[in-house]
Amino acid sequence: MRRSGVCALAALVALSAAAGETPLWDTLSDTWGATDALGRRVPTAPEVGPPRPDRFVGIFYFLWLGAHVAGGPHDVTRILGQDPEALGKPSSPLWGPLHAAHHWGESIFGYYLTDDPYVLRAHARMLADAGIDAVIFDVTNQFTYRRQYLALLRVFAEARRDGNRTPQVAFLCPFWDPRRVVDELFRELYEPGIHPELWFRWEGKPLILADPRLIGARAGNDKQDRAVELPAGGTLGQSFAAEAPFDAAGGCFPTWRTTEGAFTLALRRDGPRGAILAERRFENVQDNAWLSLEFDPPLPAGTYYLEMSAGRGKVGWWSHTGDVLPGGQAFAGGAAVPGDRTLALRIADERARRLREFFTFRKPQPDYFQGPTEPDMWSWLEVYPQHVFRNARGEKEQMAVGVAQNAVGGRLGSMSEPGARGRSFRGGATDPAPGAVLRGLNFAEQFERALAEDPRFIFITGWNEWVAGRHAEFSGVRLPVMFVDQFDQEHSRDIEPMRGGHGDNYYYQMVSFVRRFKGARPLPRPSAPATIRIDGGFAQWADVEPEFRDDIGDTAHRDHPGYNDCARYVNRSGRNDIVACKVARDAENLYFYARTRAPLTPAADARWMLLLIDVDCDHRTGWEGYDFLVGRTSTGATTSLERNAGGWAWEPVAAVARVSAGNEVHLAVPRAALGLGGTASFDFKWIDNMPPSGAILDFLTHGDAAPNGRFNYRWRE
């Protein structure tokens, strides 16, 4: 590691200690290498550039697995495998009840419940490794899932107490009426200050995706049947009677899809000729934006007049031809006209004011096609090409990137309808090539679009939705069996690895794109050559750099019920928690060292503390790229060095010296036995207690792998 990196890490550790926090155990996961099952390499610093600390990535996260159980798990992929015609048979016993949640497939962790601590710890580790800054909980259905989010916060906090990194958290609230959910979250989580270190902050405050104008009591009129254009040099207005003090007043303003419109909004006392109490100029108005004046202190009850004037471009005011606002009247050019205009009054309320001041609000856009209608909006899912969502300063702030979209043509649809935009949708059509679903074409097209626009925040949909209700009708379409947000492997949008199918392809694809967006740190540089005497003790390693690190506490055991008690998930394979590794070298040997959190278990089996080495950094050779394996058979102070013989088969090459004591182990491997000359470059990995299956996905679920999953440490001489 370069001196600047060491100083920065030391400063961060010092700050954490001063704040009473556990110092950060930085694994430098953005320096790890990996190659997925399709042979796609995860890029590193030379390809993506240095870190950009002003770029952030969030991912949609779902808390509901187990909260709305109606039998099951009903797995659509398995059902259609049994009966490919089942979509035309709503009465088939293979289906669960109407509206019941159905899984589109099975996670690598099984049909789990959201409160399973083992799964939550794995999610924290995987998402942090990927560079995800925030998990954004879906509470759009008016449920906050308090028990589930508290379970996640507990597990994430435990991981942080061990020194590990985890994402922080935020919430996407109901689009049209977020009042109850926002109040409940504030009352039960934020106001009592539960795990504030895990709150994702934006512009200095906890982020919440909700429309701030809908927080607190409201009055006015949202009925509309015509858009009235503001004439050049003219005015449009609306009188109203406020029955209580209010702190905001505004309306809904069309621009007929133009983007250069502007106008001045003013509030007058009594009527068109009353004194101006407040006014504001709105520039580059988005079509159909609700725009308001805000007042501090609030204005008292009484009669007022809201006026639109000084228009530029094509702008107007959504109105209604009928008398829909008691005590109000529409005006044009200062004269009363039939009907009423849209009007939004926010009733002054101390608690609502506290809520609005506590959070940074971003209004969520539910529509996949429309784009932003005003500043300070964020999207969660859009069709390609996605829009850029700007803040009030006009900066490119946020964009959505989706794996798939339940859009059919130009309308909202269901994932099970023909024409839905699945994982293989790209360039306006679904790629019919065999295996296209493995490649993440839709995801790549959307992420490339976001990279080109380069906003500050990218919102990925999504991580672990897994289920969708069964319907017979959606959005005006009737079919015998319908699934809206998730359906099957092609028509689903989870990135969490699945059993079978695409495995972990989407995970490493996401890692690659996140690095291209956020940058990465350079590979740590090795210290000067040194000879390690294997019988000489572990103090010899004190000055050897770098120290390659793995997550602390990732050998936790599992014992938890599955979805609808479908199974009892038990996994006690974790034993030796590998936390740090090093490499030294001289002209004759490479020396490898590993340290565990607790004393090592006895070296009693062929799965104990194995070392995998990829000497040519080529995933096409060896088993999953690994050319040599060290440690399967041992005799006294020596253990085996084996060369890959195809698949998970290995042939002896040499016996190498190995010593272990306490929580440390080291060994020496002759360069000549590895075929490495004077300058060595290789990838390596330590594993413990993996099944002898030759399945690399076991690295996610069994024993310990350092580093995690398919990742490798990269050592360059």
N, C-alpha and C positions, 0 to 999 in steps of 0.2 A: 504494500500500500504506500502511495506517495505520502510525503510528510504532511501536506495540506489535509489529506484525508484523515490521517491519524489525529491531527490537531482538532479537526472539526468533530470527530467522534469523541475525543476527550472532552471537548467543550460541552457536547450534548450530554454526556454522562454526568459531568459536573452540574449542569443545570438541573437534570433530573434528580440528582441527589439532593440539591439545595431545596427542591420543591417537595421532598419527602417521597419521591416516586422511586420504584425499582429502576436502576439504570437500564437503558435500552441494550438488548443483546442483538446487535445488528448482524444479521447473517449475510449481508451483501447479496441478497437473492437476485438483484438485477445484474450481477456478474456471472450467474450460473448459466451453463449451456444446456441445451436440450434439443432433441430431434423427435418429432412425433411419429406415429405409425405410418404416415404417408411419406416420410423422409423429409419433412419440412423443418429446417433449422430455425431455432429461436435466435434472433439477432442479438448481438452484444454491442458494446460501446463504439467500436470502430464503424459499425453500420448505422447506428441510430444517433450518435452524438452524445454530448454530456447531458447530465440531468437538467430538467427544466422545472424548478421548484414551484413555478406559478401555473402548472398544469395539473388537473385533477381528474380522476375517473371514479364514477359511482356505478353500482350495479343494482338492479331491481332484485329484491330478496323477499321471499314469501314465508309467512309465519303460520300458515293455516293447515299444514299437514297434520291431521288428527283432530282439528277443531270442529269440523263439520262432517263427521263420519256417518255414512249411511250404508254400512256393509263394505265389502271389498277386502283387499284392493282389487278393483276391477281394472285390468290392464288391457287397454284397447289394442295394443300390438299383439298380445297373446290371443285376444278374442278374435281378431281378424285372421290370425294364423290358424285358428281352429275352424273358422267359417268365414271365408272371404266375402260372402254375400250378406253378412250380418247387418250391414248398414241399411239394408232394405227390410229388416225384420225387427221392428221395435219391440215385439213381444218375445224375442228370443231369450231364453233363460240365461244366456251368456252375459247379457247386459245387466247392470245394476238398475235400481229404480230410476224413474224419470227425475231429473235434477240432481241425482246423486253424483258425487265426485268420482271421476274415472281417471286413473293414471294413464298417461300416454306411453310410458315405458318404466323401466326400473333403474333407479340410481345405483351407482357402484356401491353405495352404502345400504342397499336394500330399500324396501318400502318403509322408510323410517318415519318417526314422529319428529316434529320440529323441536321438541324439548329434549332430544337425545344428546346428552353432554358430549359423547364421543364424536358424533357427527358435527356438532357445533364447533368443537375444538379443531376438527379437520377443516371445516369451512374457514375458520379464522386463519389457519396456517396457509391454506391454498390461496385464498384471496389476497393475503398480505404478500405472499411470494409473487403473485401476479402483478403487484403494484396498484391494487384497488384501494382507494382512499376511504370510500364510504359504501356501506350497504344501505339501500333505501327501501324501507319496509312498505309493502302494499297494505294500506288500511283504507282503500277507496270504497270498500263495501260497508262502511260504518262500524266495523269491528276493529278494535285496537289490538286484540290478541295479547293482552297484558301478561298473562302467565307465560306465554311463549317468548315475548321480547325480554321479559325479566330473566328467563332462563338463559337466553343468548347473552345478555349483558353480564350475567354472573360468570359464564364460561369465558367470555372475552376478557373480563377483568382478571380472572385467574391466570389466563395466558399472559396478560401484561404484568401481573405480579411476578411471574417467572422471568420477566425481562423481554418477552417476545413482542413483536409488532402485531397489531390487528387493525382491521378497518374500524372506522367510527360509524355512527348510525344517524339516520334521518328518516323522515316519514313522508310518503306521498298520500295526502288526505283526499277525501271525496271531492270530486270536481265541482259539483253544483251546490252542495250544502255541507261545508266542512265544520260548521260551528260546534256541534256536539263532540266530534272527534278531537278537534284542536283543544277544546276546553278540557276534555278528559285526559289527553296526553299531558297537558300543562299541569293539571291537578295531581296526576298520579305518577308522573316521571320527572318533569322539569322543575316544578315548584318545590318538591321535596329534595331536589338535588341528587337524584340517584345516578351514580356513575357519570358525573359530568365530564370526566376525561374521555368518555366514549361518544360525546355529542359532536357531530360534524358541524363545524362552524364555517359560515360564509359571511364575509364582510364583518367579522368580529362577533357574530351572534349565532346561536344554533339555527341551522337551516331547517325550514319546514316548507313543504310544497303545498300551498293552500292560497286561496284568494283572500287577501287581507280585508277587502271590502265586504266580504261575507262574514266576518268575525264580529259578533255582537248583533244587537237588534237592528233591523232595517225598516225603512218605510219608503213609499214612493210608488212608481209604476214601471213594470217591465213589459207591459203589453205593447205590441207593435204590429202594424200591418202595412206601413208605408215608410219609405225613406224620403225625407224632404231635403232637397239640396239648398245650401246656404247661397243666396244670390250675391253676386259681386257688389260690394259696398253696402250690403244689407245686413239684417240681424234676424235671428230666430230666438224665441224665448219661451219660457214656461213659468207661470206663477204657481205658487204652492203655499199651503199653510202647514207649518211644522207644529205638531202638537207637543213636542218635547225638545229639549236641547239636542243639538246635532253637531257633529264635528267633521262631516264631509257631505258634499252635494255634487252630483254630476249626472251624466246621461250616457247613452250609447250612440256613437257617431259613425256613420258609414263613409267610405271613400270610394266605393264602387271599384275596389281592387287596385286603386292607385296608391302610390306610396309617398308622394311629395306634398300632400295636403297639410295645411296648418290653419289654426284659428285661435282666437282669444276667448276664454270662458270667464265670465264675470258674475258675481252674485251681488244683486242690488237689494236694498230694503224696499219692501212693499210692492213696487211695480216697475215698469220700463223706465220711469223717470226718477226712481229712487237713488239714493246715494250708493256708490259702489263700496262694498264691504271687503271684497277680495277679488283678485283676478289673476289669471295665469295664461301664458302663451304656450300652446301645444304645437310642436313641430313634427313633421314626418309621421302623421297620424296613421296608425294601422287600421285596416278596414274593420268596422264593427267593434272598435275598442270602446270599453266603458272607461271614461276619464272623469276625474273628480277634482274639485277644489277641497283642500283640507283646512280646518280652522283650529287654532290653538291660542286661546281657550275656545271651548265650544260656543256656538251661538245659541241664544235663548229661543224658546218657542215664539212663533209669530208668523207674519206673512212676508214672503220673500219672492224674488224674481231672478231666475237663472237665465243668462243671456249669452248667446253665441254670436261673435262678430269678427270682423277683420279677416275674412277667409282668404286662403290662397289655395289654388288648385281646386279639385273637386272634393268637397266635404259637405256633410249634411248632418241631420239629426233624425234618428229613428223615432217615429211618431205613430199615433193611432187615430183613426178617423172618428172614433166615438169618445164620449165623455167618460173616461176610465179612471180619472184621478179626482176624487171629491175635493172641492175647495181649490182646484187648480184650473188653469186655462192656457192653451197654446197661443203663442203670439208670432207674428211675422212683420218685420218692419215697424215694431212698436205697437201694432194693432192686433186686437184679439181675432183669432180665427177658430173654426170648429176643431174639436178634438183636443188631445193632450200629447205631450211628448214624453219619451222615456225619462224617468227621474229616479235617481238612487240617493236616498238620504241615509246616513249612518248615525243612528241614535247614540248620543254620548253615554258611555258606560265606563266606569273606572276599571273594572276587571278586564273588559275588552281592550281598553287602552293599554293596560299592563301587558296583555298578550301580544298586541301589535308591536310594542316596544321591545319585548323580550326576544322575539325571533327575527331572523331575516326571512321574509316571505318571498316566495316566487310562485306566481299563479301558474298552476299546471294546465297545459293545453291537452284536452282529451282527444282532439281530432288528429287523424293521421295525415290529413291532406292540406289543411288550411294554413298552417304555420302560425306565427305570432300575430295577435291582434292588438298588442300593446307592448310597451317595454316591460322588463322584469317578469317575463313569462318563461317557463321551461317546458320542454317536451319530454315525453317518456317513450314514445314510439311513433315513427312516421314511415311513410313509403319513400323510396328513393326517387329523386334526390331530396334529402332532408333539408329543412330550412335551418338557417342560423337564427338563434334567439339572442337578442341584444338586451343589454341592461339600459337603465335610464340615461347613462352617459353615452349610449350609442356603441358600446364595445361589444365585440363578439363574445358572448358569455357562455353559451351552452348549445349543445346539439345532442340528439338522440342517435343511438346506433342499435339496431335490432338484429336478432338472428333470423327472425321470420315475422310476418305480419298477417293478421287475419283481415286482409283487404282483398276484395274481389273486384277487379277492374278499378273503377274510381269510387267505390263505396266500401263502408264497413261491412264485413261479412264474417262468416264462421270458418274456422280452420278446416272443417270437413267438407266445405263446398268445393266443387271443381273450380279451379282458377285461383285459389288462395295462394298467397305468396309464401311458399315454404322455404326450407333451408337451401334449396337448389335454385331458387328464383334469382335470375341475374339478367341484366340487359333487356328487361321487359318480358321475359319468358322463363319457364322452368327448364333447366338443362336436363335433357332426357338420357344423358350418358349413364351407363351403369356405374354405381358408386358415387354419383355426384353428391349425394347427401352427406358423404363423409368429408367433403372438402370445404363446407361453409361458404358457398359462393355468395349468398345473400348478405351474410355477415361481412364478408370481405368488401363487397361493393359499398356497403353503407359505411364501413370504417374508413375506406379510402376517401370517400366523400368528406368525412369529418376531418381527416388529416389534412386535406386540401384547404379546408376553411379555417382550421386551427383555432377553435374556441378555447376558452379557459377550462371548461368542464365538459366531459363526455359522459352521458348517462346510457349505460348498456342495459338492454332488456334481453335476457335476464339470467338469473342463476339457478333457481330451484323451485319453479312453479309446480311442475309435475302433474297437476290434476286440473280437470275442468269438468263442469257439470254437463249432464246429458240433457238435451233439449229436443223439442219437436218443431220449434219455430224460433227464428231470431231475425230481427231487423227486417221484418216483412217477408222473409223467406221461410217456407215450410218444407221439411224433408223428414223422412221416417225417423232418422237418427241424426242429431247434429251436436257438434262440439265447437264452442266458440273460440276459446283462447289456446287450447292445446288439443291435439287429436292423435297423431302418430309420430313416428320418428321424423319424417319429412316435415310434417306440419306441427312443429313444436319449437320452442325458443329457449330451452334451458341449455346452459353451458356446463353445468355440473356434470362430470363424467357419468356415463350410463353403462350398465351391463350389456355387453354385446354391442351390436350396431357400430356407432362411431366412437365408442370408448371415450378417451380423453382428448380426441382431436381438437374439439372446440376450445378446450381449456388452454392448450398450448398455442392455438391460433390467437386467442385473446391475449395471452402473455406477449406474443410477438407484436401485436398492434399497440398494446399499452406501452411497450418499450419504444416503439417508433414515435409515439405521441409524447411521452414523458422523458425520453432519453435514458441513459444508463451510465453507471460509474465504470471507469476502466478496470481491467483485470488487475488484481493486486500483484505487485512485483515481488519475486522471491529474493530473499537475502543471499549473501555470499555463500559459495559452496562450503560444506562442512561435513566431516566424517562423524557418524554416530556409531558408537560402540554399543551393539545390542545388549551386551552384558554389563554395560556401564551406567545404567540408571537413566531416569527420565529427565533429570535436571539439565541434560545436554540440549534439550529442546527449547529452553527458556528464551533464547535469542533468535530462534528460527522464525522467519516470517515468510508468507502471511499465515495467520490462523484462519483456517476455513471453518465456518460455524454452521451448526444446524439448530433447529428450534429446540428449546428446552421443554421437556414435559410431553413430548409427542409419542410416548409409549403408554399412554393411559389406556386402561382396560375398558371394555364395553360390556354392559349387561342391562338391556333395556328392551321393553316391548316394541314390536313393530306396529304398523298401521292396522287398526282394528284387531289388534292381537293376532295378526297373521303369523307371527313368529316371535321367538325370544332371541334377540340378537346378542350373542355372547362372543367376545373376542378377548382372550387373555394372552395374546402372542407377544405383546410388548414387554421387554425385559431390560435390555441394555440401552439406555437412552444416550445415544451418541450426541455430544454437544460441540466437540471441536476436533479438528484434524490438522496435520501439518505434513509437509514434504521437505526432505533435505536431500542433498546429493553431493557426491564426489565423483572422481573419474571412473570409479568401478561400480558404484551402487546407487540405487535410489532407496531412500529410507522413508517409511510411512509411519505415522503416529496417529493414534486416536485416543480421545479422552471421553469418558462417560460421566453422567451426572452422579451416579452412585457406584459403589464397587462392582466390578464385573462379575457376572455369574461364572461358574466353572466352565472351562472349554471342553464340554462333554459331548458335543454333537457336531454334525457336519454343517449346521446352520449358524455356528457361533462366529460372529465378527469377521465376516468375509469382506475382502477387498476386490473390487472390480476395476480393471484398467482398460481404457480404450487408447492404445498406443498410437494409432494413426489418425485419431479424431475423425473417423469415417464410420458413419452409422451403417453403411452397407456391408461392413465386414464384422465377423464375430456374431455373438448373441446380442441383439439390440445395440450393436456397435462395440461391445466389450470383447476384447481379444484375449484377455487373461483374467484368471480368477485365483485368488490367494486365500488359503485357509481351510479348505474342506477336510483335509486329513492331516493329523498332527502326530508327531512322535517326539516326545521329550521337548527339547528347545527348538525343534524345527517344524515347519508346516509346508504344505504343498503349494507349488506354483504350477498352474495348469493352463494350457492353451485351448481355446475354443475349437471344438471338432464338429460344429454344426448344431443349431438349436441349443437346448440346455444340455449339451454333452461336452465333456472336458477331458483332455488327455494330459498325463503328467509331463512336466518339463524339468523341474528341479525341486529340490528341498531347499527352503530358505529359513534363515534364523528368525525366530520370533520369541518375544518375552512379554509377559503380561503380569501386572501386579496392581493391587488396589483398583483404581478406576482408569488405568492407563495400559496401553498396549503399543508396541512398535515392532517393526520388522524391516529386514534389508532384502532387497531384490537386485540381483546383478543386472546391470544394464544389458550385458550381452544376452542374457536369457530372454529379455524383452525385445531384443533387436534394436535398441536405442543407442545411438552413437553419442558424439560429444555434445550435441545440443538437443535437449529433449523437450517435446511438447506433447502433452497427453491430457486426457480427461480421466477422472477417477471418482469412485464412490465406495463408501462403506455401507454394508447392510448387516442386519442381525435378525435371525429367527424368521426368515422368509420361507414359505412353503416351497418344496422342491418341484414346483409346477412349471417353471419356466415361463410364467406369465408376469410381465412387467407391471401390470396394473396392481398386482399384489403389493407393490412398493407403496401404494396409497393406503392400504388397509391392514397390513400385517407388520409385526415386529417394528423395526426402525430402519429407515433409509436416510443416509446423510450424503448429499442433500436429498430433499423430498422428491417422491415420484420419479419421473424421468430425468429430473435435473442432474447435472454433473458439476463437480468442481473442475475448473480449468487451471492447469498449471503450465506456465510457459517460461522456459529457461531464457 
